[in-house]
Amino acid sequence: MKLKTSVLAIGACLLWSTAFAGVKIGLEYMSPLELAGIRFMLAGLMLLPFCGTPASVVKHLKGNLKTVLLLSLFQTVLVYTLFYTGMTRVPGATAAIIIGASPLISALMAHIFIHDDPLSWRKLLFITMGLSGVVIISLGKHDGSVVIGDYGGVLLLLLSSISGAGGNVLVAKNRKKIHPLILNSFQIGLGGLALFVMSWFFEGAPAYSGLPVKFWAALVWLSMVSAAGFSIWFMLLQRPGVKVSELNLWKFVIPIFGAVLSWLLLPEESPNLVSIIGMITVSVSIISYSVCTHKKLRAFCPRI
């Protein structure tokens, strides 16, 4: 079960790491909130055929409507409104480091709100090591320079991560009460609708004429990534014994996948020593924590 959980978590992170290129293409032709709104509404619709019979869906929603609405607010509306607004106010390296700190923020939130998911010194050590790897990778991609930029933008990105962590805690505390596909379909669809309506007020009326094929291809891929990635993640959060802090450790591999995909797909991107050191640091942190939590291997873990 633990191996299967790890494989699925890595799969979800791999999917999310491919979203950066799609978002970059989409933002060439569409404003941020409008793109996010259409993307998530489409993702919610994609999941509907897999949610079961209408009677089953209604039954799940009637008993869990508050959870769906709260998750839609925290996991979709607030996360992406704060994220896109903050991204326009800080440099790329700073944003990458703050976003990379999300496993630490999730661990702190779980420590506060979930009684059986405490933040031990050992866990804190490996999360900090993983975050250090993310910082190193970010330095490697931006020539070793990090400028803080607008402190308001930094705060918005931190609040985005806190909101996402709150969504993770909410799913974990309501495990087995609602099917993950139904939960994701409606929370992401409703969140997308809210973002789309907000885009009319803050970004103006949309215009869809003349959009190229590559935009629509990117939009469909982004929607599929959201539909599959969050469904897998919610399913894992609802599994007995899976802890929010431990599962979110796998998010440290997203910058690794993102860097490798950039090297493979973008001619101007190439590996460098700093980025590789960062990847090794992230890998060591995840492997070390896995060893320390394995019944047969924990004897090799240092006592902290």
Secondary structure, 3 states (H helix, E strand, C coil): CHHHHHHHHHHHHHHHHCHHHHHHHHCCCCCHHHHHHHHHHHHHHHHHHHCCCHHHHHHHHHHHHHHHHHHHHHHHHHHHHHHHHHHCCCCHHHHHHHHHCHHHHHHHHHHHHCCCCCCCHHHHHHHHHHHHHHHHHHHHHCCCCCCCCCHHHHHHHHHHHHHHHHHHHHHHHCCCCCCHHHHHHHHHHHHHHHHHHHHHHHHCCCCCCCCCHHHHHHHHHHHHHHHHHHHHHHHHHCCCCCCHHHHHHHHHHHHHHHHHHHHHHCCCCCCCHHHHHHHHHHHHHHHHHHHHHCCCCHHHCCCC
